Amino acid sequence: MARTVRAAILQAKWTGDTASMIDVHESYARAAAEQGAQVMGFQEVFNAPYFCQVQEAEHYRWAEPVPDGPTVQRMQALARETGMVLVVPVFEVESAGNYYNTAAVIDADGTVLGKYRKHHIPQVKGFWEKYYFKPGNLGWPVFDTAVGRVGVYICYDRHFPEGWRALGLAGAEIVFNPSATSRGLSAYLWQLEQPAAAVANEYFVAAINRVGVEEYGDNDFYGTSYFVDPRGQFVGDVGSGTDEELIVRDLDLDMIEEVRQLWAFYRDRRPDAYGPLVES
């Protein structure tokens, strides 16, 4: 029997406040569920602006505990209501002085299965993330969900192949890559890196980017969110470069095994030869 999963991603514009931003995402999630979506992912720090365009202590106010904070708990209720698996990226405070760029993974019954913390933290103009976030320390978990094995890799992580591979080795079938990336900095990489990662690791990737210009800088977030299959081909059209958009696609998970039989990359790996790659 074919394993087809209907998946959704949302590229959204910042509304100006957290309450309305969460309302927007709930509305789109319900619309996705009405279209039959079984899993949905949101953009990086979905309930806040991309405040990392500046380095100001006031922006620590966006942080909350995971999973016990109000946003994740509200998303648990949404998952139960819609029957969808949700990938929910937020600004996490673990304890005083310990902050992470995090995504919670919530199963279709509302259970928080765990979280991923972004490993690679940029510190360049317009992306001053080291001011706010510690590097992730939870590894690259893959979560057994109602739709299959789901992993997460966040924004700047995508430039580093090691995490993509770790997720593949752990059995990921769909990897969500919530992002906040702007026109001009690395736009030409956007439709190159994630398809290449999908091919190299032979799974589906959901690439999610916010859209629009926000109040804390001139970064122009260019959307163009998409799903890509293990052959490196887009599943349907790429999202708009200027407008908010809900993208719902059917993912044929049987393709993973087909591609792994055709392109035997996992068989032909040489971990015995890779030691120098991680030597200081």
C-alpha positions as CSV (number, residue, x, y, z in Angstrom):
1,M,0.0,0.0,0.0
2,A,1.4,3.4,-1.0
3,R,2.6,5.7,1.8
4,T,1.4,9.1,0.8
5,V,1.5,11.9,3.3
6,R,-0.2,15.2,2.6
7,A,2.1,17.9,4.1
8,A,1.7,21.7,4.5
9,I,4.1,24.6,5.1
10,L,3.2,28.3,5.6
11,Q,5.2,31.3,4.6
12,A,3.8,34.3,6.5
13,K,4.2,38.0,6.9
14,W,4.8,39.4,10.4
15,T,1.5,40.9,11.7
16,G,3.0,43.2,14.3
17,D,2.2,41.3,17.5
18,T,2.4,37.7,18.8
19,A,-1.3,37.3,19.5
20,S,-2.4,38.0,15.9
21,M,0.6,36.1,14.4
22,I,-0.5,33.0,16.3
23,D,-4.1,33.6,15.2
24,V,-2.9,33.7,11.5
25,H,-1.1,30.4,11.9
26,E,-4.0,28.7,13.6
27,S,-6.3,29.9,10.8
28,Y,-3.9,28.5,8.1
29,A,-3.5,25.3,10.0
30,R,-7.2,24.7,10.0
31,A,-7.3,25.5,6.3
32,A,-4.5,23.0,5.7
33,A,-6.4,20.4,7.7
34,E,-9.5,21.0,5.7
35,Q,-7.4,20.2,2.6
36,G,-6.4,16.9,4.2
37,A,-3.0,17.9,5.5
38,Q,-1.5,15.5,8.0
39,V,1.6,17.4,9.0
40,M,2.5,21.1,8.9
41,G,5.6,23.2,9.6
42,F,5.9,26.9,10.4
43,Q,8.8,29.3,9.7
44,E,11.7,30.2,12.1
45,V,10.6,31.9,15.3
46,F,7.1,31.8,13.8
47,N,5.3,33.8,16.6
48,A,7.8,36.7,16.6
49,P,9.5,39.1,14.1
50,Y,13.0,38.2,13.0
51,F,14.4,40.4,15.8
52,C,18.0,39.2,15.1
53,Q,18.4,42.1,12.7
54,V,19.4,44.1,15.8
55,Q,21.2,43.3,19.0
56,E,18.9,44.7,21.8
57,A,18.1,43.1,25.1
58,E,14.5,44.0,24.8
59,H,14.0,41.1,22.4
60,Y,14.6,38.5,25.0
61,R,10.9,39.1,25.8
62,W,10.0,36.8,22.9
63,A,11.5,33.8,24.6
64,E,9.4,31.2,26.5
65,P,9.9,27.7,27.8
66,V,9.6,24.6,25.6
67,P,7.4,22.6,26.0
68,D,5.7,24.3,28.9
69,G,5.3,27.8,27.5
70,P,2.0,29.3,26.2
71,T,2.7,29.0,22.5
72,V,3.7,25.4,22.4
73,Q,0.8,24.5,24.7
74,R,-1.6,26.3,22.4
75,M,-0.1,24.5,19.4
76,Q,-0.7,21.2,21.3
77,A,-4.4,22.1,21.4
78,L,-4.3,22.9,17.7
79,A,-2.6,19.6,16.9
80,R,-5.4,17.8,18.8
81,E,-8.1,19.8,17.1
82,T,-6.8,19.3,13.6
83,G,-5.3,15.9,13.9
84,M,-2.0,17.1,12.4
85,V,1.6,16.7,13.3
86,L,3.0,20.2,13.9
87,V,6.6,21.5,13.7
88,V,6.7,24.7,15.8
89,P,9.8,26.9,15.8
90,V,10.1,29.4,18.7
91,F,12.6,31.3,20.8
92,E,13.3,29.1,23.8
93,V,14.4,30.0,27.3
94,E,15.7,27.0,29.2
95,S,16.8,28.9,32.3
96,A,18.3,32.3,33.2
97,G,20.8,33.1,30.5
98,N,20.3,30.0,28.5
99,Y,18.4,30.7,25.2
100,Y,18.0,28.6,22.1
101,N,16.5,28.8,18.6
102,T,14.2,25.8,18.9
103,A,11.5,23.8,17.2
104,A,9.0,21.7,19.1
105,V,7.6,18.6,17.3
106,I,4.0,17.9,18.3
107,D,2.3,14.6,17.3
108,A,-1.2,14.5,15.9
109,D,-2.7,13.8,19.3
110,G,-1.1,16.9,20.9
111,T,1.8,15.1,22.5
112,V,5.1,17.0,22.5
113,L,7.6,14.4,21.1
114,G,10.6,16.5,21.7
115,K,12.5,19.5,20.3
116,Y,15.4,20.4,18.1
117,R,17.8,23.2,18.9
118,K,19.6,25.0,16.1
119,H,23.3,24.0,16.0
120,H,24.9,26.6,13.8
121,I,24.4,30.2,14.9
122,P,25.3,33.0,12.5
123,Q,26.7,36.4,13.5
124,V,26.8,38.6,10.5
125,K,25.0,41.9,9.5
126,G,21.3,41.5,9.7
127,F,21.6,38.1,11.4
128,W,23.0,38.8,14.9
129,E,22.0,35.4,16.3
130,K,24.9,34.8,18.7
131,Y,23.6,37.8,20.7
132,Y,20.5,35.7,21.6
133,F,21.1,32.0,21.1
134,K,23.4,29.3,22.4
135,P,24.4,26.6,19.9
136,G,22.0,23.6,20.1
137,N,23.0,20.7,22.4
138,L,20.4,18.0,21.8
139,G,21.9,16.4,18.7
140,W,19.8,15.7,15.6
141,P,16.8,13.9,16.9
142,V,14.3,12.2,14.5
143,F,10.8,11.8,15.8
144,D,8.4,8.9,15.3
145,T,5.2,10.7,14.4
146,A,1.7,9.8,13.1
147,V,3.0,10.5,9.5
148,G,6.4,8.9,9.7
149,R,9.9,9.9,10.9
150,V,10.3,13.6,11.0
151,G,13.5,15.7,11.6
152,V,14.2,19.4,11.8
153,Y,17.2,21.6,10.7
154,I,16.8,25.3,11.2
155,C,17.8,28.1,8.7
156,Y,21.6,28.6,8.8
157,D,22.0,24.9,9.6
158,R,21.3,24.2,6.0
159,H,24.8,25.3,4.9
160,F,26.3,22.5,6.9
161,P,26.0,19.0,5.4
162,E,26.8,17.1,8.6
163,G,23.4,17.6,10.3
164,W,21.5,16.7,7.1
165,R,23.5,13.4,7.1
166,A,22.9,12.8,10.8
167,L,19.2,13.1,10.2
168,G,19.4,10.6,7.3
169,L,21.4,8.1,9.3
170,A,18.8,8.3,12.1
171,G,16.0,7.4,9.6
172,A,14.4,10.8,8.8
173,E,11.8,10.6,6.0
174,I,10.8,14.3,6.0
175,V,13.1,17.1,7.3
176,F,11.6,20.5,7.9
177,N,13.9,23.5,7.5
178,P,12.2,26.6,8.9
179,S,14.1,29.7,7.9
180,A,14.3,33.5,7.8
181,T,16.6,34.2,4.9
182,S,16.7,37.5,2.9
183,R,17.0,38.5,-0.7
184,G,20.6,39.3,-1.8
185,L,22.5,37.5,1.0
186,S,22.1,33.9,-0.2
187,A,19.0,33.8,-2.3
188,Y,20.8,32.0,-5.1
189,L,21.6,29.1,-2.7
190,W,18.0,28.7,-1.6
191,Q,16.9,26.5,-4.4
192,L,20.3,24.7,-4.6
193,E,21.2,23.6,-1.0
194,Q,18.0,21.9,0.1
195,P,17.5,19.9,-3.1
196,A,21.1,18.9,-2.9
197,A,20.6,17.7,0.7
198,A,17.5,15.8,-0.3
199,V,19.4,14.0,-3.0
200,A,22.5,13.3,-0.9
201,N,20.5,12.0,2.0
202,E,17.6,10.5,0.1
203,Y,14.6,12.0,1.9
204,F,12.0,14.8,1.5
205,V,12.8,18.3,2.6
206,A,10.3,21.1,3.4
207,A,12.0,24.5,3.0
208,I,10.1,27.3,4.7
209,N,11.0,31.0,4.5
210,R,9.1,34.0,5.9
211,V,8.1,36.8,3.5
212,G,8.3,40.6,3.6
213,V,10.2,43.4,5.3
214,E,9.8,43.8,9.0
215,E,10.3,46.7,11.4
216,Y,13.7,45.8,12.9
217,G,15.7,46.0,9.6
218,D,15.8,46.0,5.9
219,N,16.1,42.3,5.3
220,D,13.7,41.3,2.5
221,F,12.5,37.8,3.3
222,Y,11.6,36.3,-0.1
223,G,9.4,33.3,0.7
224,T,9.7,30.8,-2.2
225,S,9.0,28.0,0.2
226,Y,8.8,24.5,-1.3
227,F,8.9,20.7,-0.8
228,V,11.6,18.7,-2.6
229,D,11.7,15.0,-3.1
230,P,14.6,12.5,-2.7
231,R,15.4,13.0,-6.4
232,G,15.9,16.7,-5.9
233,Q,12.8,17.6,-7.8
234,F,10.3,20.2,-6.5
235,V,6.9,18.7,-5.4
236,G,4.6,21.1,-7.2
237,D,5.3,24.8,-7.6
238,V,7.6,26.9,-5.4
239,G,5.8,29.5,-3.3
240,S,5.5,33.2,-4.0
241,G,8.5,35.5,-3.6
242,T,6.4,38.3,-2.3
243,D,3.1,37.0,-0.8
244,E,2.0,35.0,2.2
245,E,1.1,31.5,1.0
246,L,-0.1,28.1,2.3
247,I,1.6,25.3,0.4
248,V,0.0,21.8,0.6
249,R,1.6,18.9,-1.3
250,D,1.3,15.1,-1.4
251,L,4.6,13.3,-0.6
252,D,5.1,9.8,-1.8
253,L,7.3,8.3,1.0
254,D,7.7,5.1,-1.0
255,M,10.0,7.1,-3.3
256,I,12.6,7.1,-0.5
257,E,13.2,3.3,-0.7
258,E,13.1,3.4,-4.5
259,V,15.8,6.1,-4.6
260,R,17.9,4.4,-2.0
261,Q,17.9,1.2,-4.1
262,L,18.7,3.1,-7.3
263,W,21.3,5.5,-5.8
264,A,23.0,3.4,-3.1
265,F,24.6,6.3,-1.3
266,Y,24.2,4.8,2.2
267,R,25.7,1.5,1.1
268,D,28.8,3.3,-0.3
269,R,29.5,5.6,2.6
270,R,33.0,5.4,4.0
271,P,32.7,6.4,7.7
272,D,36.1,4.6,8.3
273,A,37.7,7.3,6.2
274,Y,35.9,10.4,7.6
275,G,37.8,10.8,10.8
276,P,39.8,13.9,9.6
277,L,36.6,15.7,8.9
278,V,36.0,16.2,12.6
279,E,39.5,16.7,13.9
280,S,40.2,20.1,15.3
